[in-house]
Amino acid sequence: MKSLKKKLSEAEKAACLAFKSVCTHFLGNKKVENYEDLVGDMVKCFRVIGCNMSLKLHVLDSHLNFFPKNLGAISDEHGERFHQDISMFEKRFSGR
């Protein structure tokens, strides 16, 4: 991991840290109060390094209020339903 960090640019390091922050402070069992800022910062960092926004990331960024305060409390059925919904979006927008 240390050798990878040495090869990353400052913008790539910022994107990596932003991603880790979202995973830890938003997608875990407890959602911090500034979760919208964390997701917004992550999206900005991804744009800086030229990452195209996947449909899943777009849904995350556009529908933050959809997510409950405790994502760890979501059952597998809810998670599966979310992935089915995303799959339908991907099929509709593939090739555009």
CORWO-V920864 format. One line per field, one symbol per residue. phi: phi as a letter, one per 30 degrees, with the letter a starting at -180 (. if undefined). burial: 1 if it has 9 or more other C-alpha atoms within 8 Angstrom, else 0. A space follows every 10 residues. Layout:
phi = ???
burial = ???
This chain:
phi = .ddddddddd dddddddddd ddddcbdddb cddceddddd dddddddedi ddddddddde ddbddddddb dddddddddd dedddddded ddcdic
burial = 0000000100 1111100110 1110111111 1000100111 1110111010 0010100100 1000000001 1000000010 0000010011 000000
